[in-house]
Amino acid sequence: MTAATPRLILGSGSPRRLELLAQLGITPDDVQPPDVDETPLKGETPRRYCERVTRDKATAVPRQPGEIALVADTTVALGRRIFGKPKDREEAAAFLGLLSGRRHRVITSVVVASDAGMTSRTVESVVRMKRLSDQELESYLDTNDWQGKAGAYAIQGPAGAFIPWISGSYTAIMGLPVHETAMLLAAAGFPMSEAH
């Protein structure tokens, strides 16, 4: 292994993040999803919450000298309310009921940790969800695609049919803004030109 190509550790178990890295021609050397408490602090705004959780994840990923760790976190927010991953179908239905017919924010924070320290970028996008009928909601919940998804949906899954409009970064809404991620990795010394 040459010093020119540091080992890259992806601190996420998300298959979407692996797919998005593959768009950049990158396959991580290791995948180490960190186990951190994602409970929002009292009075914490959605953006601050997302950035704190991402930093906590970056700190929790085991990284050897010379290695680069990449972590990200995506938060769905309506006003100051933070929508995490629903614990069950009932909570997923409640989340989607609140998002139905409204605009909300999707915040994705990315942290790259290297020997030089941590660098980060946060991307906020606005998403409008159409008003869902009871039948649409029940049919969607039956797919189980809401499981493990912040806000109980993924734009690239069946719920994409409910999203008529976005403003911002589609890949950030999916969970990893590829442009910003590429810039952070390059700045940390990961050779992006050799990634393809």
C-alpha positions in Angstrom: 0.0 0.0 0.0 1.4 3.4 -1.0 1.2 6.5 1.2 -0.6 8.1 -1.7 -3.8 6.1 -1.1 -4.8 6.1 2.5 -7.3 3.5 3.7 -10.8 4.8 3.8 -13.3 3.8 6.5 -17.0 4.4 6.0 -18.6 5.0 9.4 -22.1 4.1 8.2 -24.1 1.0 7.6 -26.3 2.7 5.0 -26.4 0.9 1.7 -27.4 4.3 0.1 -24.1 5.9 1.2 -22.2 3.0 -0.3 -24.1 3.5 -3.6 -23.3 7.2 -3.6 -19.6 6.6 -2.9 -19.6 4.2 -5.9 -20.9 7.0 -8.1 -17.6 8.7 -7.2 -15.7 5.5 -8.1 -14.9 4.9 -4.4 -15.1 1.6 -2.5 -14.3 2.0 1.2 -11.6 -0.3 2.6 -13.7 -1.0 5.6 -17.2 -0.2 6.9 -17.5 0.5 10.6 -21.0 1.8 11.6 -20.5 3.6 14.9 -22.9 3.1 17.8 -23.7 6.6 19.2 -26.7 7.9 21.2 -28.8 9.9 18.7 -31.2 11.4 21.2 -31.7 15.1 20.6 -30.6 17.4 23.4 -33.2 19.6 25.0 -33.7 22.8 22.9 -31.3 21.6 20.2 -32.1 22.8 16.7 -32.2 20.2 13.9 -29.1 21.5 12.2 -27.0 21.6 15.4 -28.4 18.2 16.3 -27.3 16.7 12.9 -23.9 18.3 13.1 -23.3 17.1 16.7 -24.4 13.5 16.0 -22.1 13.4 12.9 -19.1 14.6 14.9 -19.9 12.0 17.7 -20.0 9.3 15.0 -16.7 10.5 13.5 -15.1 10.4 17.0 -16.5 6.9 17.6 -15.1 5.3 14.4 -11.9 3.5 15.0 -9.2 5.0 12.8 -5.5 4.2 12.6 -2.8 6.9 11.8 -2.8 7.6 8.1 -6.4 6.4 7.6 -9.4 8.6 6.7 -12.9 8.1 8.2 -16.0 9.3 6.4 -19.3 9.7 8.4 -22.6 11.3 7.7 -26.0 11.8 9.3 -29.3 12.8 7.8 -32.0 14.5 9.7 -35.6 15.4 8.6 -37.0 18.5 10.2 -40.3 20.3 10.2 -39.8 23.6 11.9 -37.7 22.8 15.0 -39.1 19.3 15.2 -36.6 16.5 14.5 -37.8 13.3 12.8 -35.5 10.4 13.5 -36.0 6.8 12.4 -39.5 5.6 13.3 -39.5 2.9 15.9 -42.6 1.2 14.5 -45.3 1.4 11.8 -47.5 3.6 14.0 -44.7 6.2 14.5 -43.9 6.1 10.7 -47.6 6.8 10.0 -47.5 9.8 12.5 -44.3 11.2 10.9 -45.8 10.9 7.3 -49.1 12.4 8.5 -47.2 15.5 9.7 -45.1 15.8 6.6 -48.0 15.2 4.2 -48.8 18.3 2.1 -46.0 20.3 3.6 -42.5 21.5 2.9 -39.8 20.2 5.3 -36.0 20.4 5.5 -33.6 17.5 5.0 -30.2 18.2 6.7 -27.2 16.0 5.9 -23.9 16.6 7.7 -20.7 15.0 6.5 -17.5 14.7 8.5 -14.1 13.5 7.2 -11.6 12.6 10.0 -7.9 12.3 9.1 -4.5 12.9 10.8 -5.0 16.6 10.1 -8.3 16.6 12.2 -11.9 16.8 11.3 -13.5 18.8 8.4 -17.2 19.0 7.8 -19.9 20.3 5.5 -23.6 20.5 6.1 -26.1 20.6 3.3 -29.7 21.7 3.8 -32.4 20.9 1.2 -36.1 21.6 1.1 -38.5 18.9 0.2 -42.3 19.2 -0.5 -44.4 16.1 0.1 -47.8 15.9 -1.6 -50.9 15.4 0.5 -51.2 11.7 1.1 -54.5 9.9 1.0 -55.2 7.2 3.6 -54.9 4.6 0.9 -51.5 5.9 -0.3 -50.2 6.1 3.3 -51.3 2.5 4.1 -49.9 1.1 0.8 -46.6 2.8 1.4 -46.4 1.5 5.0 -47.1 -2.0 3.7 -43.8 -1.8 1.7 -41.8 -1.4 4.9 -39.5 1.0 3.1 -39.9 3.4 6.0 -37.9 1.2 8.3 -34.5 2.7 9.3 -35.2 5.9 7.4 -35.1 9.4 9.0 -38.6 10.9 8.6 -40.0 7.5 7.6 -39.2 7.8 3.9 -36.4 7.6 1.3 -36.6 9.8 -1.7 -35.1 7.1 -4.0 -37.6 4.5 -2.8 -41.4 4.1 -3.4 -41.9 7.4 -1.5 -40.2 9.3 -4.3 -43.7 9.2 -5.9 -44.9 11.6 -3.1 -42.2 14.2 -3.7 -43.2 16.7 -6.5 -40.5 19.3 -5.7 -37.1 19.7 -4.0 -34.7 22.6 -3.6 -31.1 21.6 -2.9 -29.1 18.4 -3.3 -30.8 15.2 -4.3 -27.8 13.1 -3.2 -27.8 14.9 0.2 -31.5 14.0 0.6 -30.5 10.4 -0.1 -27.9 10.7 2.6 -24.5 11.8 1.2 -24.0 15.0 -0.8 -21.5 13.7 -3.4 -20.1 17.1 -4.4 -19.3 18.2 -0.9 -18.0 14.7 0.1 -15.6 14.6 -2.9 -14.2 18.0 -1.9 -13.8 17.0 1.8 -12.0 13.7 0.8 -9.7 15.5 -1.6 -8.8 18.1 1.0 -8.0 15.3 3.5 -5.6 13.8 1.0 -7.7 11.1 -0.6 -6.7 10.9 -4.3 -10.0 11.5 -6.0 -8.4 11.4 -9.5 -7.5 7.7 -8.8 -10.9 6.9 -7.4 -12.5 6.3 -10.8 
